Amino acid sequence: MMKRIGIFALGATLCAMCFEVGQRFLPAGAHRFVATVEAMIGRPLTPVSVAGVARRTSRRCAVGVYDC
């Protein structure tokens, strides 16, 4: 049973590595398996953005959490 699990894990790892290598070495103009993803960090309503930090700070000052 452990041998089957090991073979399955090895196969899954090799498959994932083939997808990664295939994505890096595709010729120009070829379709990819997974589309490019853009990060959403930095949008005005995300908690990491400057606008999000300023919004939370002003809200906490108005409520009295901070001494502003």
HTML snippet that shows the backbone in 3Dmol.js (N, CA, C, O; Angstrom):
<script src="https://3Dmol.org/build/3Dmol-min.js"></script>
<div id="view" style="width:600px;height:400px;position:relative"></div>
<script>
const pdb = `
ATOM      1  N   MET A   1       0.827  -1.195   0.000  1.00  0.00           N
ATOM      2  CA  MET A   1       0.000   0.000   0.000  1.00  0.00           C
ATOM      3  C   MET A   1       0.874   1.262   0.000  1.00  0.00           C
ATOM      4  O   MET A   1       0.596   2.215  -0.729  1.00  0.00           O
ATOM      5  N   MET A   2       1.925   1.260   0.819  1.00  0.00           N
ATOM      6  CA  MET A   2       2.808   2.431   0.877  1.00  0.00           C
ATOM      7  C   MET A   2       3.545   2.619  -0.453  1.00  0.00           C
ATOM      8  O   MET A   2       3.840   3.748  -0.844  1.00  0.00           O
ATOM      9  N   LYS A   3       3.842   1.515  -1.146  1.00  0.00           N
ATOM     10  CA  LYS A   3       4.520   1.611  -2.428  1.00  0.00           C
ATOM     11  C   LYS A   3       3.627   2.301  -3.461  1.00  0.00           C
ATOM     12  O   LYS A   3       4.103   3.106  -4.261  1.00  0.00           O
ATOM     13  N   ARG A   4       2.344   1.983  -3.439  1.00  0.00           N
ATOM     14  CA  ARG A   4       1.397   2.627  -4.364  1.00  0.00           C
ATOM     15  C   ARG A   4       1.274   4.118  -4.069  1.00  0.00           C
ATOM     16  O   ARG A   4       1.231   4.932  -4.991  1.00  0.00           O
ATOM     17  N   ILE A   5       1.219   4.473  -2.808  1.00  0.00           N
ATOM     18  CA  ILE A   5       1.124   5.891  -2.436  1.00  0.00           C
ATOM     19  C   ILE A   5       2.381   6.633  -2.874  1.00  0.00           C
ATOM     20  O   ILE A   5       2.302   7.754  -3.377  1.00  0.00           O
ATOM     21  N   GLY A   6       3.534   6.009  -2.684  1.00  0.00           N
ATOM     22  CA  GLY A   6       4.790   6.631  -3.108  1.00  0.00           C
ATOM     23  C   GLY A   6       4.864   6.821  -4.607  1.00  0.00           C
ATOM     24  O   GLY A   6       5.323   7.860  -5.081  1.00  0.00           O
ATOM     25  N   ILE A   7       4.415   5.827  -5.359  1.00  0.00           N
ATOM     26  CA  ILE A   7       4.420   5.938  -6.823  1.00  0.00           C
ATOM     27  C   ILE A   7       3.455   7.024  -7.272  1.00  0.00           C
ATOM     28  O   ILE A   7       3.766   7.785  -8.188  1.00  0.00           O
ATOM     29  N   PHE A   8       2.291   7.106  -6.642  1.00  0.00           N
ATOM     30  CA  PHE A   8       1.325   8.154  -6.972  1.00  0.00           C
ATOM     31  C   PHE A   8       1.896   9.534  -6.663  1.00  0.00           C
ATOM     32  O   PHE A   8       1.759  10.453  -7.471  1.00  0.00           O
ATOM     33  N   ALA A   9       2.535   9.690  -5.505  1.00  0.00           N
ATOM     34  CA  ALA A   9       3.119  10.981  -5.129  1.00  0.00           C
ATOM     35  C   ALA A   9       4.231  11.377  -6.100  1.00  0.00           C
ATOM     36  O   ALA A   9       4.337  12.540  -6.489  1.00  0.00           O
ATOM     37  N   LEU A  10       5.051  10.415  -6.486  1.00  0.00           N
ATOM     38  CA  LEU A  10       6.120  10.695  -7.441  1.00  0.00           C
ATOM     39  C   LEU A  10       5.545  11.103  -8.794  1.00  0.00           C
ATOM     40  O   LEU A  10       6.044  12.037  -9.423  1.00  0.00           O
ATOM     41  N   GLY A  11       4.506  10.415  -9.245  1.00  0.00           N
ATOM     42  CA  GLY A  11       3.871  10.759 -10.512  1.00  0.00           C
ATOM     43  C   GLY A  11       3.238  12.144 -10.484  1.00  0.00           C
ATOM     44  O   GLY A  11       3.344  12.905 -11.445  1.00  0.00           O
ATOM     45  N   ALA A  12       2.579  12.462  -9.374  1.00  0.00           N
ATOM     46  CA  ALA A  12       1.956  13.785  -9.259  1.00  0.00           C
ATOM     47  C   ALA A  12       3.011  14.881  -9.246  1.00  0.00           C
ATOM     48  O   ALA A  12       2.813  15.936  -9.849  1.00  0.00           O
ATOM     49  N   THR A  13       4.126  14.647  -8.568  1.00  0.00           N
ATOM     50  CA  THR A  13       5.208  15.629  -8.533  1.00  0.00           C
ATOM     51  C   THR A  13       5.810  15.824  -9.910  1.00  0.00           C
ATOM     52  O   THR A  13       6.052  16.958 -10.325  1.00  0.00           O
ATOM     53  N   LEU A  14       6.055  14.736 -10.625  1.00  0.00           N
ATOM     54  CA  LEU A  14       6.605  14.848 -11.976  1.00  0.00           C
ATOM     55  C   LEU A  14       5.642  15.556 -12.914  1.00  0.00           C
ATOM     56  O   LEU A  14       6.067  16.339 -13.763  1.00  0.00           O
ATOM     57  N   CYS A  15       4.365  15.293 -12.772  1.00  0.00           N
ATOM     58  CA  CYS A  15       3.363  15.962 -13.602  1.00  0.00           C
ATOM     59  C   CYS A  15       3.355  17.469 -13.341  1.00  0.00           C
ATOM     60  O   CYS A  15       3.307  18.262 -14.281  1.00  0.00           O
ATOM     61  N   ALA A  16       3.401  17.857 -12.086  1.00  0.00           N
ATOM     62  CA  ALA A  16       3.421  19.282 -11.738  1.00  0.00           C
ATOM     63  C   ALA A  16       4.684  19.950 -12.264  1.00  0.00           C
ATOM     64  O   ALA A  16       4.639  21.084 -12.743  1.00  0.00           O
ATOM     65  N   MET A  17       5.809  19.247 -12.175  1.00  0.00           N
ATOM     66  CA  MET A  17       7.062  19.813 -12.681  1.00  0.00           C
ATOM     67  C   MET A  17       7.018  19.969 -14.195  1.00  0.00           C
ATOM     68  O   MET A  17       7.539  20.949 -14.728  1.00  0.00           O
ATOM     69  N   CYS A  18       6.408  19.024 -14.892  1.00  0.00           N
ATOM     70  CA  CYS A  18       6.293  19.132 -16.349  1.00  0.00           C
ATOM     71  C   CYS A  18       5.432  20.326 -16.745  1.00  0.00           C
ATOM     72  O   CYS A  18       5.752  21.022 -17.709  1.00  0.00           O
ATOM     73  N   PHE A  19       4.361  20.571 -16.028  1.00  0.00           N
ATOM     74  CA  PHE A  19       3.533  21.746 -16.322  1.00  0.00           C
ATOM     75  C   PHE A  19       4.318  23.026 -16.100  1.00  0.00           C
ATOM     76  O   PHE A  19       4.217  23.956 -16.901  1.00  0.00           O
ATOM     77  N   GLU A  20       5.097  23.092 -15.033  1.00  0.00           N
ATOM     78  CA  GLU A  20       5.871  24.298 -14.734  1.00  0.00           C
ATOM     79  C   GLU A  20       6.944  24.527 -15.796  1.00  0.00           C
ATOM     80  O   GLU A  20       7.105  25.647 -16.279  1.00  0.00           O
ATOM     81  N   VAL A  21       7.671  23.486 -16.160  1.00  0.00           N
ATOM     82  CA  VAL A  21       8.708  23.620 -17.179  1.00  0.00           C
ATOM     83  C   VAL A  21       8.072  23.953 -18.523  1.00  0.00           C
ATOM     84  O   VAL A  21       8.615  24.761 -19.276  1.00  0.00           O
ATOM     85  N   GLY A  22       6.953  23.358 -18.828  1.00  0.00           N
ATOM     86  CA  GLY A  22       6.271  23.639 -20.075  1.00  0.00           C
ATOM     87  C   GLY A  22       5.805  25.075 -20.177  1.00  0.00           C
ATOM     88  O   GLY A  22       5.829  25.654 -21.263  1.00  0.00           O
ATOM     89  N   GLN A  23       5.379  25.664 -19.068  1.00  0.00           N
ATOM     90  CA  GLN A  23       4.944  27.060 -19.067  1.00  0.00           C
ATOM     91  C   GLN A  23       6.114  27.998 -19.336  1.00  0.00           C
ATOM     92  O   GLN A  23       5.947  29.023 -19.998  1.00  0.00           O
ATOM     93  N   ARG A  24       7.276  27.664 -18.837  1.00  0.00           N
ATOM     94  CA  ARG A  24       8.435  28.555 -18.986  1.00  0.00           C
ATOM     95  C   ARG A  24       9.037  28.513 -20.377  1.00  0.00           C
ATOM     96  O   ARG A  24       9.562  29.521 -20.849  1.00  0.00           O
ATOM     97  N   PHE A  25       8.973  27.375 -21.043  1.00  0.00           N
ATOM     98  CA  PHE A  25       9.655  27.215 -22.311  1.00  0.00           C
ATOM     99  C   PHE A  25       8.717  27.129 -23.506  1.00  0.00           C
ATOM    100  O   PHE A  25       9.093  26.587 -24.545  1.00  0.00           O
ATOM    101  N   LEU A  26       7.504  27.652 -23.377  1.00  0.00           N
ATOM    102  CA  LEU A  26       6.578  27.663 -24.512  1.00  0.00           C
ATOM    103  C   LEU A  26       7.057  28.661 -25.564  1.00  0.00           C
ATOM    104  O   LEU A  26       7.563  29.724 -25.205  1.00  0.00           O
ATOM    105  N   PRO A  27       6.914  28.355 -26.823  1.00  0.00           N
ATOM    106  CA  PRO A  27       7.265  29.334 -27.856  1.00  0.00           C
ATOM    107  C   PRO A  27       6.290  30.509 -27.839  1.00  0.00           C
ATOM    108  O   PRO A  27       5.166  30.392 -27.351  1.00  0.00           O
ATOM    109  N   ALA A  28       6.734  31.629 -28.374  1.00  0.00           N
ATOM    110  CA  ALA A  28       5.903  32.832 -28.403  1.00  0.00           C
ATOM    111  C   ALA A  28       4.643  32.570 -29.218  1.00  0.00           C
ATOM    112  O   ALA A  28       4.704  31.994 -30.304  1.00  0.00           O
ATOM    113  N   GLY A  29       3.511  32.992 -28.691  1.00  0.00           N
ATOM    114  CA  GLY A  29       2.246  32.841 -29.391  1.00  0.00           C
ATOM    115  C   GLY A  29       1.508  31.558 -29.075  1.00  0.00           C
ATOM    116  O   GLY A  29       0.366  31.392 -29.504  1.00  0.00           O
ATOM    117  N   ALA A  30       2.115  30.653 -28.344  1.00  0.00           N
ATOM    118  CA  ALA A  30       1.454  29.396 -27.998  1.00  0.00           C
ATOM    119  C   ALA A  30       0.518  29.625 -26.816  1.00  0.00           C
ATOM    120  O   ALA A  30       0.777  30.475 -25.964  1.00  0.00           O
ATOM    121  N   HIS A  31      -0.560  28.868 -26.771  1.00  0.00           N
ATOM    122  CA  HIS A  31      -1.512  29.004 -25.676  1.00  0.00           C
ATOM    123  C   HIS A  31      -0.996  28.290 -24.436  1.00  0.00           C
ATOM    124  O   HIS A  31      -0.426  27.202 -24.521  1.00  0.00           O
ATOM    125  N   ARG A  32      -1.199  28.903 -23.308  1.00  0.00           N
ATOM    126  CA  ARG A  32      -0.743  28.325 -22.049  1.00  0.00           C
ATOM    127  C   ARG A  32      -1.856  27.512 -21.414  1.00  0.00           C
ATOM    128  O   ARG A  32      -3.037  27.703 -21.704  1.00  0.00           O
ATOM    129  N   PHE A  33      -1.445  26.591 -20.530  1.00  0.00           N
ATOM    130  CA  PHE A  33      -2.404  25.756 -19.806  1.00  0.00           C
ATOM    131  C   PHE A  33      -3.194  26.602 -18.812  1.00  0.00           C
ATOM    132  O   PHE A  33      -4.402  26.416 -18.667  1.00  0.00           O
ATOM    133  N   VAL A  34      -2.521  27.533 -18.123  1.00  0.00           N
ATOM    134  CA  VAL A  34      -3.147  28.430 -17.152  1.00  0.00           C
ATOM    135  C   VAL A  34      -2.859  29.850 -17.598  1.00  0.00           C
ATOM    136  O   VAL A  34      -1.720  30.180 -17.931  1.00  0.00           O
ATOM    137  N   ALA A  35      -3.877  30.691 -17.607  1.00  0.00           N
ATOM    138  CA  ALA A  35      -3.701  32.079 -18.013  1.00  0.00           C
ATOM    139  C   ALA A  35      -2.902  32.848 -16.966  1.00  0.00           C
ATOM    140  O   ALA A  35      -2.849  32.450 -15.803  1.00  0.00           O
ATOM    141  N   THR A  36      -2.287  33.942 -17.381  1.00  0.00           N
ATOM    142  CA  THR A  36      -1.526  34.792 -16.470  1.00  0.00           C
ATOM    143  C   THR A  36      -2.485  35.463 -15.500  1.00  0.00           C
ATOM    144  O   THR A  36      -3.556  35.932 -15.885  1.00  0.00           O
ATOM    145  N   VAL A  37      -2.087  35.500 -14.248  1.00  0.00           N
ATOM    146  CA  VAL A  37      -2.923  36.068 -13.198  1.00  0.00           C
ATOM    147  C   VAL A  37      -2.272  37.342 -12.683  1.00  0.00           C
ATOM    148  O   VAL A  37      -1.062  37.377 -12.459  1.00  0.00           O
ATOM    149  N   GLU A  38      -3.065  38.385 -12.495  1.00  0.00           N
ATOM    150  CA  GLU A  38      -2.554  39.634 -11.958  1.00  0.00           C
ATOM    151  C   GLU A  38      -2.943  39.746 -10.492  1.00  0.00           C
ATOM    152  O   GLU A  38      -4.049  39.373 -10.100  1.00  0.00           O
ATOM    153  N   ALA A  39      -2.033  40.257  -9.696  1.00  0.00           N
ATOM    154  CA  ALA A  39      -2.287  40.416  -8.263  1.00  0.00           C
ATOM    155  C   ALA A  39      -3.256  41.567  -8.035  1.00  0.00           C
ATOM    156  O   ALA A  39      -3.206  42.580  -8.732  1.00  0.00           O
ATOM    157  N   MET A  40      -4.125  41.405  -7.068  1.00  0.00           N
ATOM    158  CA  MET A  40      -5.108  42.431  -6.746  1.00  0.00           C
ATOM    159  C   MET A  40      -4.633  43.333  -5.618  1.00  0.00           C
ATOM    160  O   MET A  40      -5.360  44.244  -5.222  1.00  0.00           O
ATOM    161  N   ILE A  41      -3.441  43.109  -5.091  1.00  0.00           N
ATOM    162  CA  ILE A  41      -2.934  43.934  -3.993  1.00  0.00           C
ATOM    163  C   ILE A  41      -2.635  45.323  -4.525  1.00  0.00           C
ATOM    164  O   ILE A  41      -2.044  45.474  -5.594  1.00  0.00           O
ATOM    165  N   GLY A  42      -3.039  46.324  -3.784  1.00  0.00           N
ATOM    166  CA  GLY A  42      -2.805  47.689  -4.188  1.00  0.00           C
ATOM    167  C   GLY A  42      -4.056  48.387  -4.674  1.00  0.00           C
ATOM    168  O   GLY A  42      -4.034  49.598  -4.893  1.00  0.00           O
ATOM    169  N   ARG A  43      -5.144  47.662  -4.849  1.00  0.00           N
ATOM    170  CA  ARG A  43      -6.395  48.308  -5.229  1.00  0.00           C
ATOM    171  C   ARG A  43      -6.908  49.102  -4.034  1.00  0.00           C
ATOM    172  O   ARG A  43      -6.550  48.787  -2.899  1.00  0.00           O
ATOM    173  N   PRO A  44      -7.726  50.109  -4.250  1.00  0.00           N
ATOM    174  CA  PRO A  44      -8.141  50.982  -3.142  1.00  0.00           C
ATOM    175  C   PRO A  44      -8.874  50.283  -1.999  1.00  0.00           C
ATOM    176  O   PRO A  44      -8.785  50.746  -0.862  1.00  0.00           O
ATOM    177  N   LEU A  45      -9.582  49.209  -2.245  1.00  0.00           N
ATOM    178  CA  LEU A  45     -10.352  48.590  -1.169  1.00  0.00           C
ATOM    179  C   LEU A  45      -9.669  47.379  -0.542  1.00  0.00           C
ATOM    180  O   LEU A  45     -10.259  46.716   0.310  1.00  0.00           O
ATOM    181  N   THR A  46      -8.439  47.080  -0.947  1.00  0.00           N
ATOM    182  CA  THR A  46      -7.741  45.954  -0.345  1.00  0.00           C
ATOM    183  C   THR A  46      -7.071  46.388   0.953  1.00  0.00           C
ATOM    184  O   THR A  46      -6.685  47.551   1.078  1.00  0.00           O
ATOM    185  N   PRO A  47      -6.923  45.495   1.914  1.00  0.00           N
ATOM    186  CA  PRO A  47      -6.364  45.891   3.202  1.00  0.00           C
ATOM    187  C   PRO A  47      -4.894  46.279   3.152  1.00  0.00           C
ATOM    188  O   PRO A  47      -4.417  46.948   4.069  1.00  0.00           O
ATOM    189  N   VAL A  48      -4.158  45.884   2.117  1.00  0.00           N
ATOM    190  CA  VAL A  48      -2.734  46.181   2.061  1.00  0.00           C
ATOM    191  C   VAL A  48      -2.464  47.525   1.393  1.00  0.00           C
ATOM    192  O   VAL A  48      -1.369  48.070   1.533  1.00  0.00           O
ATOM    193  N   SER A  49      -3.435  48.065   0.674  1.00  0.00           N
ATOM    194  CA  SER A  49      -3.204  49.297  -0.072  1.00  0.00           C
ATOM    195  C   SER A  49      -3.096  50.494   0.869  1.00  0.00           C
ATOM    196  O   SER A  49      -3.547  50.449   2.014  1.00  0.00           O
ATOM    197  N   VAL A  50      -2.491  51.557   0.364  1.00  0.00           N
ATOM    198  CA  VAL A  50      -2.336  52.788   1.145  1.00  0.00           C
ATOM    199  C   VAL A  50      -3.700  53.384   1.456  1.00  0.00           C
ATOM    200  O   VAL A  50      -3.921  53.894   2.555  1.00  0.00           O
ATOM    201  N   ALA A  51      -4.620  53.323   0.491  1.00  0.00           N
ATOM    202  CA  ALA A  51      -5.957  53.866   0.719  1.00  0.00           C
ATOM    203  C   ALA A  51      -6.698  53.062   1.779  1.00  0.00           C
ATOM    204  O   ALA A  51      -7.441  53.629   2.580  1.00  0.00           O
ATOM    205  N   GLY A  52      -6.502  51.737   1.792  1.00  0.00           N
ATOM    206  CA  GLY A  52      -7.154  50.912   2.808  1.00  0.00           C
ATOM    207  C   GLY A  52      -6.626  51.199   4.193  1.00  0.00           C
ATOM    208  O   GLY A  52      -7.394  51.242   5.154  1.00  0.00           O
ATOM    209  N   VAL A  53      -5.314  51.397   4.312  1.00  0.00           N
ATOM    210  CA  VAL A  53      -4.716  51.717   5.609  1.00  0.00           C
ATOM    211  C   VAL A  53      -5.202  53.082   6.088  1.00  0.00           C
ATOM    212  O   VAL A  53      -5.531  53.243   7.262  1.00  0.00           O
ATOM    213  N   ALA A  54      -5.248  54.063   5.191  1.00  0.00           N
ATOM    214  CA  ALA A  54      -5.717  55.397   5.567  1.00  0.00           C
ATOM    215  C   ALA A  54      -7.183  55.369   5.974  1.00  0.00           C
ATOM    216  O   ALA A  54      -7.579  56.056   6.916  1.00  0.00           O
ATOM    217  N   ARG A  55      -7.987  54.583   5.274  1.00  0.00           N
ATOM    218  CA  ARG A  55      -9.405  54.491   5.602  1.00  0.00           C
ATOM    219  C   ARG A  55      -9.596  53.885   6.981  1.00  0.00           C
ATOM    220  O   ARG A  55     -10.394  54.388   7.773  1.00  0.00           O
ATOM    221  N   ARG A  56      -8.877  52.815   7.279  1.00  0.00           N
ATOM    222  CA  ARG A  56      -9.011  52.191   8.604  1.00  0.00           C
ATOM    223  C   ARG A  56      -8.494  53.094   9.712  1.00  0.00           C
ATOM    224  O   ARG A  56      -9.077  53.149  10.795  1.00  0.00           O
ATOM    225  N   THR A  57      -7.395  53.808   9.444  1.00  0.00           N
ATOM    226  CA  THR A  57      -6.843  54.705  10.458  1.00  0.00           C
ATOM    227  C   THR A  57      -7.816  55.829  10.770  1.00  0.00           C
ATOM    228  O   THR A  57      -8.030  56.157  11.937  1.00  0.00           O
ATOM    229  N   SER A  58      -8.410  56.424   9.737  1.00  0.00           N
ATOM    230  CA  SER A  58      -9.356  57.515   9.980  1.00  0.00           C
ATOM    231  C   SER A  58     -10.610  57.006  10.692  1.00  0.00           C
ATOM    232  O   SER A  58     -11.168  57.706  11.538  1.00  0.00           O
ATOM    233  N   ARG A  59     -11.052  55.804  10.360  1.00  0.00           N
ATOM    234  CA  ARG A  59     -12.208  55.226  11.032  1.00  0.00           C
ATOM    235  C   ARG A  59     -11.902  54.962  12.510  1.00  0.00           C
ATOM    236  O   ARG A  59     -12.733  55.231  13.378  1.00  0.00           O
ATOM    237  N   ARG A  60     -10.710  54.436  12.790  1.00  0.00           N
ATOM    238  CA  ARG A  60     -10.345  54.144  14.182  1.00  0.00           C
ATOM    239  C   ARG A  60     -10.135  55.424  14.985  1.00  0.00           C
ATOM    240  O   ARG A  60     -10.402  55.457  16.187  1.00  0.00           O
ATOM    241  N   CYS A  61      -9.658  56.477  14.324  1.00  0.00           N
ATOM    242  CA  CYS A  61      -9.524  57.760  15.019  1.00  0.00           C
ATOM    243  C   CYS A  61     -10.899  58.325  15.368  1.00  0.00           C
ATOM    244  O   CYS A  61     -11.094  58.876  16.451  1.00  0.00           O
ATOM    245  N   ALA A  62     -11.859  58.184  14.438  1.00  0.00           N
ATOM    246  CA  ALA A  62     -13.197  58.714  14.684  1.00  0.00           C
ATOM    247  C   ALA A  62     -13.900  57.942  15.799  1.00  0.00           C
ATOM    248  O   ALA A  62     -14.652  58.539  16.569  1.00  0.00           O
ATOM    249  N   VAL A  63     -13.679  56.655  15.905  1.00  0.00           N
ATOM    250  CA  VAL A  63     -14.329  55.851  16.925  1.00  0.00           C
ATOM    251  C   VAL A  63     -13.665  56.044  18.291  1.00  0.00           C
ATOM    252  O   VAL A  63     -14.320  55.917  19.325  1.00  0.00           O
ATOM    253  N   GLY A  64     -12.376  56.348  18.290  1.00  0.00           N
ATOM    254  CA  GLY A  64     -11.687  56.571  19.547  1.00  0.00           C
ATOM    255  C   GLY A  64     -10.690  55.481  19.894  1.00  0.00           C
ATOM    256  O   GLY A  64     -10.191  55.437  21.019  1.00  0.00           O
ATOM    257  N   VAL A  65     -10.395  54.610  18.960  1.00  0.00           N
ATOM    258  CA  VAL A  65      -9.412  53.558  19.204  1.00  0.00           C
ATOM    259  C   VAL A  65      -8.021  54.169  19.319  1.00  0.00           C
ATOM    260  O   VAL A  65      -7.232  53.764  20.173  1.00  0.00           O
ATOM    261  N   TYR A  66      -7.719  55.140  18.465  1.00  0.00           N
ATOM    262  CA  TYR A  66      -6.438  55.838  18.481  1.00  0.00           C
ATOM    263  C   TYR A  66      -6.626  57.235  19.058  1.00  0.00           C
ATOM    264  O   TYR A  66      -7.726  57.785  19.002  1.00  0.00           O
ATOM    265  N   ASP A  67      -5.564  57.814  19.612  1.00  0.00           N
ATOM    266  CA  ASP A  67      -5.586  59.207  20.054  1.00  0.00           C
ATOM    267  C   ASP A  67      -5.048  60.074  18.909  1.00  0.00           C
ATOM    268  O   ASP A  67      -3.842  60.288  18.789  1.00  0.00           O
ATOM    269  N   CYS A  68      -5.963  60.561  18.077  1.00  0.00           N
ATOM    270  CA  CYS A  68      -5.549  61.357  16.917  1.00  0.00           C
ATOM    271  C   CYS A  68      -5.800  62.818  17.164  1.00  0.00           C
ATOM    272  O   CYS A  68      -5.516  63.648  16.300  1.00  0.00           O
TER     273      CYS A  68
END
`;
const viewer = $3Dmol.createViewer("view");
viewer.addModel(pdb, "pdb");
viewer.setStyle({}, {cartoon: {color: "spectrum"}});
viewer.zoomTo();
viewer.render();
</script>
